[in-house]
Every structure is written in C-alpha cells, then in structure tokens.
Amino acid sequence: MSKYEPLYQHLTASDHERLELGFADVEEILGFVLPASARRYAAWWSNTDGSHVQAQAWLRAGYETTDVDVPGERLGFVATKLKKGFGEVSQTYLDPRDQPTLPTKQHPLFGSMKGTSIIMPGVDLTQPADLDWANVYDDAYDHGVVVEQQGLKRP
C-alpha cells in the first residue's frame, strides 16, 4: 500500500467531476506534509504514471491534475474517462466505434466452407483410397523387400 493511498480513497469516494484543493487540503487528506518538491515544482503534480507513486494515486482513482498553481498552492483534479468500479482497480470503458479496425492478413474467403464437409463416424481418413496400393505397400513390407533394401533387420 502506497503512502498516497488516502488520497486515492478520497478521490474514489468523490462523485465530483472536478475538485479544487489546496496543498494544505491534500496534506490533511494524506496525514503528512507534502515533500518540498511538491511546493517548488509543478512537475511533481504531473500525470505521469511511470515511477511517480503520488500520480498513481489520482490516476488509479480516475482523476488527472489540472491548473497547478505552485505559488498559490492550489490545484484541481478533473475526472477522466476512467470510471470507478466496485472498489477494485479503475476500469476504462471504451466505445467500440472509436477503435480502429485491424487489417486482416487472411483472404476473405478463408473459412467460408467451414461446416460444409461431414466425416461420417467409422471413416478412417488415414486408410489408403486405393486398396491395390495398400496391398503393394503391405506386400513390400511383409515380404521384406523394403527391409532388405534399407539394410534393416527383420523382426
């Protein structure tokens, strides 16, 4: 659990599209004083999810920071497209119409004959279709012709 979990809980419980908070309000929610860099650099409040644990708290809750006023020690949190689920991780709801269609590498007729052929029960697809060929094959192995040509030992 991150030390910024109380901020995540506070934002998750909020139903507002936009929240305006002062740095002191954020400190009260967190229960500790913000680091000095939060009061010096607006980049500390950036919406970078990578290694910034503080940003992960508000991004997981479905919010992004906006209008960061470092000298005035105020900022806003705006709800994003992330919607809150049932207390688990936030979920992104995507509109299928917004998704690009991926090009297929298969021909459009691929699979068009699916289900048109039926193999009846009891049919052995490995059995030779020409019974004479089966006899030639069996005779060659049975009489040792192939065995002797290959230099193999007879069983």
Buried (B, 14 or more C-beta within 10 A) or exposed (E): EEEBBBBBBBBBEBEEEEBEBEBEBBBEBBEEEBEEEBEEEEEBBBEEEEEBEBBBBBBBBBBBBEEBEBEEBBBBBBBBEBEBEEEEEBEEEEEEEEEEEEEEEEEEEEEEEEEEEEEEEEEEEEEEEEEEEEEEEEEEEEEEEEBEEEEEEEE
